[in-house]
Amino acid sequence: QHALNSGVRRYHVAPVLCQRAKVAMSHFEPNEYINYEKLEKNINIVRKRLDRPLTLSEKIVYGHLDDPAKQEIERGKTYLRLRPDRVAMQDATAQMAMLQFISSGLPKVAVPSTIHCDHLIEAQSGGEKDLRRAKDINQEVYNFLATAGAKYGVGFWKPGSGIIHQIILENYSYPGVMLIGTDSHTPNGGGLGGICIGVGGADAVDVMAGIPWELKCPKVIGVKLTGKLSGWTSPKDVILKVAGILTVKGGTGAIIEYHGPGVDSISCTGMATICNMGAEIGATTSIFPYNERMKKYLGKTGRADIAALADEFKQHLVPDSGCQYDQVIEINLSELKPHINGPFTPDLAHPVSDIGAVAEKEGWPVDIRVGLIGSCTNSSYEDMGRSAAVAKQALAHGLKCKSKFTITPGSEQIRATIERDGYAKVLREVGGLVLANACGPCIGQWDRKDIKKGEKNTIVTSYNRNFTGRNDANPETHAFVTSPEIVTALSIAGTLKFNPETDYLTGADGKKFKLEAPDADELPKLEFDPGQDTYQYPPKDGSGQHVDVSPTSQRLQLLEPFDKWDGKDLEDMLILIKVKGKCTTDHISAAGPWLKFRGHLDNISNNLLIGAINIENGKANSVRNALTQEFGPVPDTARYYKKMGVKWAVIGDENYGEGSSREHAALEPRHLGGRVIITKSFARIHETNLKKQGLLPLTFADPADYNKIHPVDKLSIVGLKDFAPGKPLKCIIKHPNGSQETIMLNHTFNESQIEWFQAGSALNRMKELQQKSS
């Protein structure tokens, strides 16, 4: 036990001793232990059944099967019943997740779970002031989350702690863990060799309730890395390149598994960056194999005992030799150039050397108004160090940033450590403003004052998403995504036309100089400075705790069960909107100022689809009311239909629901009377969220049938009485002239998901089963 805890491997520890050793998943939960023995047992059962080498993704996923001996396993087809190790929730999604858990009637969560307050802090004037303001404005919500956590056994990370994904990497992720989180960038934890998957709150409730969690058996896309990162090329460039190859939906239904000799040239936090932004290509999650870089990071974050245990089970934390991938991409890191992706979509990839000319050709503004570094994607100690290394060179020549420049630490630990080690001082001196340890501008929590809405401008960020209006609610902001060091260099130059690899800057003395490629320590030489203590432990017995939700609150609202299916086909539904082009969860349920209503379903439903473009008139938030023939806002029209007892549908395009895990994008249409969403294709998380809330996510059997439906038509879904897995449904389109035509619709429902629909929602079904059991 001493050898395991110290991390000193002077002699071999026998496997039987290792099996007796108990190592905690986290020092915040000393009595919850890592169970590699169960993982090993399940892997061996499945390997014997399948009789083939396994990928790392398969080992960890199948290692968490509820019934490995009987579970049907076929990549891309069957649904797996899994037992994740833990749950993590950010404050914007935790509100609805905890409200649903309260509705379940259960006394305590069944697995270790945490809440992280990172989404509700708006960037205005700087870290301390913004944090104080957020605590005041959001007091009611923070109190609800804190008391709900105490009552139901959930750990609570207070506002100012940092961004959920960095807290997880520093404290909770470990090689071989299966963690689900109510945020789409949960895959960040794959940088420590875990299967970490973003889900909706209803999925989290399943796991917290001790119910097996369902996931379609993922395909596995292998990305083989060769060569070695050097110079201006960073880990961020790997995923920017992959996004350009696979596009925003190329990873849908798959896990991205990185492997090959190039892996060892990437730091642990760099691997996390790559996994984090895998959400932008629709991947279920992403993962790297356990290696020395992870071991080093575990040791530096106080978890040498976990690293020692992982060493003993390493054969299960790397892929089998000879394993087969569904697709393989190869990237030579030695040849990879710095990239910058955008605008308006994270898969529009450009080498930094080309972006200036491309921008001029396309008419994109080349002058950079703001550069923003940090976020859950790129706020590691190494990221901040490389940015500071660039800033130091500019300062040495008397230069500061020409663009406005902001820095978002990913956690209190990172903030405290970069303050101690001088990085924050350098970044301030070059013109930077250090924001709170929170999501901030990355998710639209940015009180931007330097432009007016509608003003065409360019920003560069080290974030992960750059959808239209995401950062500042201005549809004319051209947002580009790149590495922190490139953001810093471009902010100093003030233009997209600057290539730091080849171009020169002019110092205050009039002399030209070229920035050298940044170099920085992967981890601090001293120990991390933990900063302020911001964690609230749940009491051993929370039964006496009181959770208060005022019936007059404008921010919190207890949930009422959705109505059950009436046993009939859905006839003569109106079309609320036929969406033209990209429709992300930002379009369906906007963030920014709407975040304050995330715990109040009726109030937040007033943002339903206000960003989606109506194909009938090319406008956002303007649809025809089929009953009055007047055009009006989407939510108002939906409410009118609900009041009149009329069911309605939404027609969407490709990859509908791309982006966040935002469960509200599924709750809102259900609450306002929606029944069916028909699209060419869905993003994974959104499709599951719709099913969980009792809606029908259906796809055109022939994508060209999208063109057959017009906003003035009526739709009937036929065949629901015989609703069965793999069996298509019919859609009868009734045109205003009296003519009709029938098209076929596909679905991916399995038997239990059909029961969710019939019960009205997955939560309703859970309660039905509890009542039968009791």
WOQUINOR-V153702 format. One record per helix or strand of 3 or more residues. SS is the DSSP state (H for helix, E for strand). FROM is the first residue (numbers start at 0). TO is the last residue. Records with the same first field share a line. If there is no record, write none. Layout:
BEGIN
SS=FROM-TO  FROM-TO
END
This chain:
BEGIN
H=1-5  14-19  35-49  55-61  90-103  126-136  138-151  163-170  183-191  200-207  234-245  260-264  267-280  291-299  303-311  313-315  351-361  380-395  411-419  422-428  439-442  483-492  584-587  591-596  600-606  633-642  663-670  683-691  702-707  719-721  750-758  761-772
E=23-25  28-32  78-81  85-89  111-115  154-156  177-180  194-197  212-215  218-225  253-258  284-287  326-331  338-341  348-350  366-373  403-407  431-434  456-460  476-480  569-578  647-650  673-678  695-699  713-717  728-733  739-745
END
